[in-house]
């Protein structure tokens, strides 16, 4: 019975260690994402000196794409850039 006690102690210590490390990874990852999103702001309407996607695509198509993204993400995402795939 003593061997089972040691085994369960090791199991508990290992699971607790993994939980703490994964929690730290999630918390630090979320903090990095928030800091980067606040620091890296691009001007609205331009992306790295190129023309805006609004001037390159028909207004009806752009509004349809934006509406689809809005519906698919429940309003949590926005369209930043639209490029043609090769």
C-alpha positions in Angstrom: 0.0 0.0 0.0 3.0 2.3 0.6 4.0 2.1 -3.1 0.5 3.3 -4.2 0.8 6.3 -1.8 4.1 7.4 -3.3 2.7 6.9 -6.8 -0.3 9.1 -6.1 1.9 11.8 -4.5 4.1 11.8 -7.6 1.0 11.9 -9.8 -0.4 14.8 -7.9 2.9 16.7 -7.9 3.3 16.1 -11.7 -0.2 17.2 -12.6 0.0 20.3 -10.4 3.3 21.3 -12.0 1.9 20.8 -15.5 -1.2 22.8 -14.7 0.9 25.7 -13.2 3.3 25.8 -16.2 0.4 25.7 -18.8 -1.4 28.4 -16.8 1.7 30.6 -16.9 2.0 30.0 -20.7 -1.6 31.1 -21.3 -1.3 34.2 -19.0 2.0 35.3 -20.5 0.8 34.7 -24.0 -2.4 36.8 -23.5 -0.3 39.6 -21.9 2.1 39.6 -24.9 -0.8 39.7 -27.4 -2.4 42.6 -25.6 0.8 44.6 -25.4 1.7 44.0 -29.0 -1.9 45.0 -30.1 -1.6 48.3 -28.2 1.9 49.1 -29.4 1.6 48.1 -33.0 -1.0 50.4 -34.5 -1.2 51.0 -38.2 -2.8 54.0 -39.7 -6.4 53.3 -40.8 -6.8 53.1 -44.5 -3.2 52.3 -45.4 -1.3 49.2 -45.0 2.5 49.6 -45.4 2.2 52.4 -48.0 -0.1 50.6 -50.4 -3.4 51.7 -51.6 -6.4 50.8 -49.4 -8.3 47.7 -50.2 -11.4 49.8 -50.4 -10.1 51.5 -53.6 -9.1 48.2 -55.2 -12.4 46.3 -54.7 -16.0 47.1 -55.5 -17.9 48.7 -52.6 -20.7 46.0 -52.8 -18.2 43.2 -52.6 -16.3 44.8 -49.8 -19.5 45.3 -47.8 -20.5 41.7 -48.4 -17.1 40.5 -47.2 -17.3 42.7 -44.1 -20.8 41.5 -43.3 -19.7 37.8 -43.7 -16.8 38.3 -41.4 -19.0 40.1 -38.9 -21.5 37.3 -38.9 -18.9 34.5 -38.8 -17.1 36.1 -35.8 -20.1 37.6 -34.0 -18.6 41.1 -34.4 -15.3 40.2 -32.8 -13.1 40.6 -35.9 -12.7 43.3 -38.6 -11.4 43.3 -42.1 -7.9 44.9 -42.2 -6.6 44.0 -45.6 -7.8 42.1 -48.7 -5.3 40.7 -51.1 -5.7 38.6 -54.2 -4.5 35.0 -53.8 -2.2 33.6 -56.5 
